[in-house]
Amino acid sequence: MLTESGQPLPGLYAAGEVAGFGGGGYHGYRALEGTFLGGCLFSGRVAGRAAAQALG
């Protein structure tokens, strides 16, 4: 999410499908339900580490 000036909103973290792919995402609209799990785990880990680092 960006501010009105186009800068990242401090303290807000999003990764993977939730970051704005609009439903199409990496796997596309016709993906099988289980195919999203790997990406969710990895991108959640990346977002969590970034949030923890920002908080110190």
Backbone as CSV, one residue per row, in Angstrom:
resi,resn,N_x,N_y,N_z,CA_x,CA_y,CA_z,C_x,C_y,C_z
1,MET,0.848,-1.166,0.000,0.000,0.000,0.000,0.893,1.228,0.000
2,LEU,0.508,2.216,-0.792,1.291,3.435,-0.911,0.509,4.627,-0.381
3,THR,1.251,5.635,0.056,0.629,6.886,0.489,0.186,7.669,-0.747
4,GLU,-0.460,8.802,-0.536,-0.904,9.634,-1.654,0.266,10.123,-2.497
5,SER,1.455,10.233,-1.887,2.642,10.686,-2.623,3.395,9.536,-3.291
6,GLY,2.872,8.304,-3.169,3.486,7.154,-3.814,4.563,6.459,-3.015
7,GLN,4.702,6.789,-1.750,5.699,6.164,-0.887,5.071,5.001,-0.116
8,PRO,5.868,3.971,0.204,5.332,2.860,1.007,4.820,3.350,2.359
9,LEU,3.726,2.789,2.812,3.143,3.146,4.098,3.934,2.451,5.198
10,PRO,4.592,3.207,6.083,5.425,2.593,7.125,4.622,1.657,8.024
11,GLY,5.196,0.480,8.302,4.572,-0.456,9.220,3.533,-1.373,8.601
12,LEU,3.256,-1.223,7.303,2.291,-2.090,6.636,3.051,-3.033,5.717
13,TYR,2.881,-4.334,5.923,3.618,-5.332,5.158,2.649,-6.257,4.450
14,ALA,2.919,-6.508,3.186,2.130,-7.445,2.392,3.071,-8.150,1.431
15,ALA,2.799,-9.416,1.170,3.645,-10.170,0.247,2.798,-11.185,-0.496
16,GLY,3.287,-11.643,-1.616,2.607,-12.680,-2.384,1.300,-12.217,-2.994
17,GLU,0.324,-13.106,-3.042,-0.952,-12.827,-3.690,-1.662,-11.624,-3.074
18,VAL,-1.481,-11.414,-1.779,-2.167,-10.328,-1.093,-1.593,-8.955,-1.453
19,ALA,-0.439,-8.926,-2.097,0.221,-7.665,-2.406,-0.343,-6.971,-3.640
20,GLY,-1.403,-7.472,-4.203,-2.073,-6.749,-5.267,-2.073,-7.387,-6.635
21,PHE,-2.111,-8.689,-6.710,-2.173,-9.335,-8.009,-3.599,-9.369,-8.558
22,GLY,-4.561,-8.999,-7.786,-5.937,-8.932,-8.253,-6.583,-10.262,-8.600
23,GLY,-6.108,-11.348,-8.005,-6.718,-12.643,-8.249,-6.020,-13.466,-9.312
24,GLY,-5.323,-12.831,-10.236,-4.623,-13.570,-11.284,-3.355,-14.193,-10.760
25,GLY,-2.582,-13.416,-10.077,-1.400,-13.890,-9.385,-0.429,-14.710,-10.199
26,TYR,0.505,-15.266,-9.530,1.580,-16.049,-10.132,1.043,-17.301,-10.805
27,HIS,0.064,-17.930,-10.211,-0.461,-19.195,-10.715,-1.653,-19.026,-11.658
28,GLY,-2.159,-17.826,-11.812,-3.262,-17.580,-12.735,-4.633,-17.864,-12.134
29,TYR,-5.657,-17.514,-12.868,-7.038,-17.658,-12.398,-7.496,-19.109,-12.314
30,ARG,-6.875,-20.002,-13.064,-7.325,-21.393,-13.101,-6.429,-22.317,-12.281
31,ALA,-5.717,-21.774,-11.325,-4.813,-22.578,-10.505,-5.601,-23.501,-9.573
32,LEU,-5.012,-24.627,-9.249,-5.609,-25.530,-8.270,-5.399,-24.955,-6.877
33,GLU,-6.305,-25.227,-5.980,-6.266,-24.626,-4.643,-4.951,-24.835,-3.903
34,GLY,-4.372,-25.998,-3.934,-3.160,-26.271,-3.170,-1.904,-25.630,-3.715
35,THR,-1.949,-25.143,-4.953,-0.736,-24.585,-5.552,-0.326,-23.263,-4.927
36,PHE,-1.188,-22.632,-4.188,-0.870,-21.349,-3.576,-0.091,-21.486,-2.271
37,LEU,-0.099,-22.654,-1.668,0.476,-22.813,-0.330,1.968,-22.511,-0.264
38,GLY,2.744,-22.988,-1.216,4.182,-22.734,-1.205,4.500,-21.254,-1.256
39,GLY,3.844,-20.548,-2.154,4.048,-19.112,-2.266,3.609,-18.357,-1.027
40,CYS,2.531,-18.812,-0.409,2.040,-18.173,0.817,3.048,-18.319,1.950
41,LEU,3.600,-19.521,2.090,4.578,-19.757,3.158,5.836,-18.935,2.943
42,PHE,6.349,-18.938,1.728,7.584,-18.219,1.454,7.395,-16.715,1.579
43,SER,6.335,-16.172,0.953,6.137,-14.728,0.998,5.762,-14.262,2.399
44,GLY,5.070,-15.096,3.166,4.779,-14.752,4.558,6.039,-14.682,5.395
45,ARG,6.964,-15.578,5.123,8.251,-15.572,5.834,9.028,-14.298,5.499
46,VAL,9.047,-13.928,4.230,9.752,-12.717,3.803,9.140,-11.481,4.465
47,ALA,7.815,-11.387,4.461,7.138,-10.242,5.072,7.367,-10.207,6.579
48,GLY,7.314,-11.363,7.223,7.534,-11.430,8.670,8.935,-11.010,9.062
49,ARG,9.919,-11.452,8.309,11.305,-11.058,8.602,11.515,-9.564,8.389
50,ALA,10.928,-9.016,7.339,11.054,-7.580,7.090,10.394,-6.771,8.204
51,ALA,9.235,-7.224,8.667,8.551,-6.532,9.758,9.364,-6.614,11.043
52,ALA,9.918,-7.787,11.342,10.727,-7.949,12.555,11.979,-7.085,12.503
53,GLN,12.605,-7.003,11.340,13.808,-6.183,11.197,13.476,-4.702,11.369
54,ALA,12.344,-4.271,10.833,11.939,-2.873,10.957,11.637,-2.496,12.403
55,LEU,11.111,-3.455,13.170,10.773,-3.190,14.569,11.975,-3.310,15.497
56,GLY,13.028,-3.932,14.992,14.252,-4.062,15.795,14.150,-5.186,16.736
